[in-house]
């Protein structure tokens, strides 16, 4: 297997005989983002609503934290129903009761209350970009499935004997540098890695080594197999197929008669047979690096030094990927968690490390007197080339403009609606989506479902 340019862990020699796939799945991502912005929400029930506005009772649950689920709040549930099970924490500026309705029996309501927030997809995308930057730094091949889920092929970066440690490293970087929890599944193939990431949520890490895949899958309920929704599970149960082990021992011809080609696919996945390669969803539209301070700082020297280091790292990363860029930007996070971005566009694509540093520091000057929690540097509007790199020389002097970044996903082809489907399953999902609720085990529903 050829090395695609990534560095292996120290002490790891040779090549792995089996592919090493990570499935990284953020835990209750929208709720985790809200906790990032409001740390006081840590440990309390949080409900993020789609089509929901503060103080209202309409809309549907997009994400319910694990604490909220303990009170019967579920993804795709109507907000009104959620409020019946978990009253809303009354805001100081609201005259409404906790449930948002007039209730003469208010004193009989349960003591537990929930904190309801509307979806803020732009903020969630910003946090997702931070996570993606880490994933692309840790793996040569990354396939983003949604705003909060990705597959990584790390075969060229590690070996099975240390795969668990490398996976923990990825988890810890996400927690430390971004501040949101993730569950990671490690396996020789994509479908098993996905099941492994769901196995011990939240904040889980499950490793399924080669040779143990079928034993790991066998006792699981058949609904755990990737691609089996509630209706398919019910149909399989009618065939006396209760577990993945039952499915692995079933007659593939009978499965094909009942479910078509999809039946054979499910049969093979239950046996741990999945030879799909992790294919990237497209070249990135931006490259970035970020760093958080131990505590918010207003020291100009400290902020400038950090940005200069990040600018150098981003420019070198772009050069490693044969990428030139037309836009250079900075990200500044001020307390409590306000995200500010500034960009400057150039007349043509360049590869110029000093220019990245110069422009990033100039953009940072707007925040010279601000207390800052985190800084980042990004290059975007990328152009990939195998020819000699180009500098700014030869272009007219740039007309500098400060603008907000493009409202585009940083990774070409990435879905931003939380919908978690693999490309080769889309047709099957389309056939069944009218009968099966598309809700992931991480408790987040598709933004397109409402």
N, C-alpha and C positions, 0 to 999 in steps of 0.2 A: 504494500500500500504506500503510495508516494506521500512524502511529507509536504503539506501545503503551506509551509512557511512558519508555522507556530513553533514555540519552544516547548520542549518536554520538561516535566518536573525533574529537579536534580535527582540523580541516581536512577532514573528510568532509562533503560537501554533497550534497544531492539524494537520490534513491532508487535502489537497485539494481534493474536490470531483471531479474536472475536471483536467485532465492533463495540465500542463503548458509547452508549447514548444516554444523555441526561434529558429528563423532562422537567422543566422548571415551571412551577405553577404558583402564582402569587395567591396567598390566602386572603379571602374576602377583600379583594384588592381595593374596591371603592371605599369600603369602611376603613381599611388601613390607611388610605390616602387622607381621609377625613381626620383620622387620629394623628397623622403626621402634621396636619395643619392645626389641630386642636389637641394637644397632648393630654388634656384633662379627660378626653374620651376613652383613654386606655382603660380596659377592664370593665367598661360599662356597655350595656346593649346599644348598638348603633344600627340604624336602618337607613339605607340610602334609597330614595324613591325616584322612579322614572315617571315623568309627567307630574311630579309632586312639587308643591310650593310650600314654603314655611308656613306652618299654622293651618294648612288645609287638610282635607281628608280624602282627596282624590289621588289618582295615580296608582302605580303598582310598585312593589318591592323589587328593586334591581339587585341589591345585596343586603343580607342580614348578617351581622356579626355572629359569632358562635354564642355569645351571651344572649343575643336576641332570639336565636333559634331555640334556646332552652325554654322560651315562653311561647313557642308555637308559631313564631314568625318565620315565613318561608319565602324564598325567591319566587317571583311571579304572582305572589299573593296581592290582592287589592289592599291599598293602604288602609281603607276603612276596616277591613277584616284584621289587619295587623294591629290597628289601634284598639280593637276590641280585646285582643290578647295581650298587648303591651301598650299601656297608655303612654302618651307623649309627655315628656318632661316639659312643664309649663315654663315658657320664656318670660323673663321679667317684663318685657315690653308687650306681652300678649295678655289680653283680658279674658281669653278663653280658659276653659277648664283643661285638665291634662289631656283629655281625650279629644278636645276640640268640639265637644257637644255639651248641651245642658243636661246634666245627669243628677237627678235628685238623690241617687244612691251612691254618690261619689265616695262617701266614707267607707263603702263596702268594697271598693276596688282594691286590687292587689297593690302592695307597696312598691313593687318594681315598676320602673318607668324606663322608657326608651328615648334615645336622642335621634330625632329624625332629621335628615339632611337631603336636599335635592341633589341630583346628579350634576357634577361640575366636570364635564368630560375634558375640557381644555386643561384643567389642573391635573386630571388623571393621566392625560397624554404626556404632560411634562414629566411626571414621576416615572411613567413607563419608559420615556427616553433615557432617564438616568439608569434604569435597570438594564435596558438594552445595551447601553454603552459598556456595562460590566460584562454582559454575556458575550459580546463581540470581542472583548478583550481576553476572555477566558477560553474561547473556542474559535477554530478556523471556519467552522460551518455552523450557522445558526439559522433555524427556520422559525420565524415568528408566526404563531397561529392566531394570536389575538393580542389585545392590549396587555394581557396579563399572563400569557402562556407562550412557551417556546421550547423547541427541541434543540439540543446541542450535540454535535458529533465531536467528541473529544479524544477519539482514538489516537490521533497524532500528538496529543498533549500529555497523556498519562498512560498508565497500565492498570490492569485489573487489580493487582496487589495493592495499589494505592488509590484506586478510584474513589473509595469512600472518603478519603482525606481530601481529595481534590474537590469532590462534590460539597464537602463541608466548607471548604475554602470559598466556593462560589456563594453558598448560602450566607456565610459570614460577611462577605464583601457587600452583598445586597443589604443585609441588616445594618452594617456599620456605615456604609457610604450613602445609602438612600433612606434607610430607616423604616422599611416595610418588610414583613416576614414572607418567606417563600418555603414551599415544600419541593423537594427534589427526589425524583425517582431515577435510579441507575439500572440499566439492563442492556442486554446485547441487541435489543431491537426497540423500535418506536412504540409499538402497542403495549409491550410489557413495561417499558419505562413510564408510560402514562398511568398505567394501573398502579405502579409502585409509588408514584408521586401522590396519588389519592389515598394510599393505603393507611397512612399514619398522620393525616392532617389533624390540626394545623401544625405548621413549623416542623414537618416531618422530613426524615431522610431514610429512604429504604433502598438497599442495594440487592439486586437479584443477579447473582453471578452466573456465568455460562455453566450449563449442566444442571442448574437448579430451577430453570424457568418453569418447566411443566409441573414440578412439585409445588412451586409457589402458587401457580394459577389454580391447580386442581380443586382445592377446597372452597374457592371463592364462589359466591353466587353468580349465576350466569349473567346477571345484569351488570357485573363488574367488567365484563369483556368489552373492550372499546368497540363501539358500533352497535351495541345492544341497548336499545331504549326500552321504556316500559312496555310498549305493545309487543315488541319482538320477544322480550323476556316472558310475557304472558303466553305467547304462542309456543315458545320453547317449553315452558312448564306444562302446557297441554300435551306435549310430546314426551313428558316424563324426563325432561332435561332440566335439572335443577341447578347443577354446578358447572363450573368450567371443565371439571374432570368428566362429567357426563357428556358435555358437548364434544370434548376431545375424543371420546369413545363412540360417538354417534356415527351413524351411517352417513357419509358425506353426500351420497346420492339422494337420500331422503331429505336432507337439508336443502339440497339444490332444488328438489321438487317443490318444497314448501316456500323457499325464500329466493330462488334463483341463484345467480352467481354469488350474491351476497352471502348465501348460506355456506358456500365453500370457504369464503374468506373468513367467516366467523369460526368455522371448524379449524382452520389453520391457526388462527390467532389463539384459540383456546389451547392449542398444542404448543404454543410458543414459536410458531413458524411465521416469521415476518421478515422478509429480506429487503424491505424498502430502504433506500438510502435517505439520509437526512439531506434534503435539497434546500438551499437558501431560497427565500422568497423573492430575491432580487438584490441588486447592488444597493448599498445604503445611499440615501440622499444627503446624509450629513455624518460627520464624525465628531465626537466630543469627549472631553474629559472633565470631571468635576471633583471637588474636594471640599470637605466640610471642616470648619474650625472646631476645636475642642469646645469652645464657647463663643458666643457672638463677640466679634472684635471690631473696633473702630480704628485700629492702628493702620495707617496708610501703608507703612513699609511692609507690614505683614501681608496685607491684601495684595499689594503689587507683586511681592515676591512669589506668592502662591499662583497668581494669574500668569506670571512669566513662565513659571515651571510648567503649568498646564498648557500654555501656548506652544512651548517647545515639544511637549509630548504629543499634542494633537497634530502638529505639523509633521513630526516624524512618523506618526501613524499613517497619515495621508500618503507620505512618500513611500512607505512600505507597501501600500496598496495601489501604487501607481495612480494616485488620484490628485488632480488639481482642483482648485476651488475658486469660486467667484465671490463668496460672501464669508465674512469673518464676524463672529459675534461673541458676546459674553452673556452669562447668566449670573445674576446676583440674587441671593435669597436673604431677605432681612426678617427680623423677628416680627410676628411669631412664626409665620412661614409664607411671607409674601414674595412671589416670584417675579423678578424683573428681567426682561431680555432686551438687548440692544444689538443692532447689526449695522454693518457697513458693507456696501456692495462695491465691487471693482468693475472696471470696464471689460475685463476678460479673465479667463482662468489663469491662476498662478500656482507656483510651488515655491514659497518663500517663507522660511521659518522666521526670519527677522521681521518680516512684514506682519505676520500673524501676531507676534508679540507686541509690536508697535501699536497696531490698531486695537488689540485687546486692552492694552493699558490705557489707551486714549479713551476708549468707551467706559472703562472702569472709573475714570476720573469723575464722572457724574455722581458717583457714590462715595466720593472721598471722605465725606463727613458722616456717612451712615454706619450704623452697627450692622455687621454682616455675619450670617451663619454659614453660608456656603457660597463658593464661586465656581464658575465653569467657563470653559472656552469651547467654541464650536466653529467648525468650517462646514459650509454647505454649498448647494448648487455645484455638486461635484461633477467632474469630467474625468473618466478613466482613460488612460492611454498607456501604450507600451513604448512610446517614442521618448526622446530626450525630454526631461522636465523643462518647464518654462518659468522664467521669473517675470517680474513686473516690467523689466526693461523691454522697450519696444512698444509698450502701450502708452497712450496719453496719460498724463497725471490724473489719478482718479478723482472724480467728483464725489466727495464723501457725503453720504447721507445716512442719518440714523433712522432706522425703521424697525417696525415690529417684524419678526420672522414670518416666513410663509406659513399659511394655514394648511400645511400638508403633513402627512405622516412621514417621519424621518426614515422609514424603511419602505422602499418600493414594494407594493403588493401586500402590505400588512393590513389585516382587518382590524378596525378600531371599535367594533361593536360587541366585543366580548364573546362572539360566536366561536365555539371551539370545535372545528371540524378539520380533518385531514383531507387533502385535496382528492385523494383517491376514494374517499367515502362520500363526497358531496352528492353524487347522483343517488346513492342509497339514502342519504339523509333527506334529500328532496322528496323521495318517494314516501318517507315515513313522517316528515315533519308536521303533516296535518294531524297525525295521530299520537305523536310523542312530544312531550314538552322538552324544549331545548334548554335545559338547565344543567349546568355543570355541577360536579360534586363540591366544587369550591364555593358554591352558593351564589353564583353571579349569572344573571340572565342576559340574553342578547338584547342590545339596545334596539334592535330592529323588531323585537317581538311586540312592541307596544306602539 
